[in-house]
Amino acid sequence: KGLHLDIVSPEKEIFTGEVDSVTLPGTLGSFTNMHPLIVVEAGTLAYVTKDGEERALDIHGGFVEMNSNRVSVCID
């Protein structure tokens, strides 16, 4: 089963769909393995869609929740 990613901001839904990978900025640098709930720092949120498209967003911070094969990111 794939990895489902949801990215939302207070204003709108930015992305929802299946991805191959997600990289988020953390206090100790970028990370790809996540604990269930993590605060993310300002930096670049990057992900690769199932069709191989690499995307990146500059963010000011937020938090991430990981549940099974679902990653939910709420960004500032």
N, C-alpha and C positions, 0 to 999 in steps of 0.2 A: 504494500500500500504506500502511496506517495505522501509527501509532506504538504499540508495545506497551510497557506499563509494568508492572514488578514492584516491589512495595514489601515488604520483609521486615524484621523485627526479630529479635533473638536468640530471642524467645519464640514468634513466629508469623509467618505470611504475612498481610499486611495488605490488599494489593490485587494483583490480576493481571488485566489486560485491555487492550483497545484504548482509547486516549485521543486527544483532539485536541491537547492541549498539557500541558506539565509546567513548573513554575517552582520552582526550588530556591534556598535561601539560600546565598550565597557570601561570601567575604571582602570583595569589593568591592560587595556588594549582591546582589539577586536576579538570576538569569540564566536564560535559556531556551536559548541555544545552548551546547552542551557539548563539551568535549574528551573523548577516550576514557575517562579515569579522573580523577575530581575528588573532593576532600574537600569536604564541605558543612559549613557552620557551623550553630549553633543558630538556629532561626527557623521560618518556615512553609514547608512543602512544599505546593504547590497544584497541582491538576490538573483538567482538564475531561474528563469521560467522553464517549464517542461519542454518548450521548443528550443531551448538553448539561448534565449535572449538574456543578456546580462543587463540588469537595471540597477541604478543607484539613486539614493535620495540623501541630501544633506538634512540632518535633523538637529533640533536643539535639545533633545532629550525625550524621555518618556518611560514607558515600562512595557515589559514583555511577559506574557503568560504562555507556558508550554504545557499542553495537555495531550498526551498520546502522540498522534501525528499531526497536531494542529498547533500553529504558532500564531498568537494574536498580539499585535503590536499597536499600542496607542502612543502616538507621537505628538509633541508640542508643535 
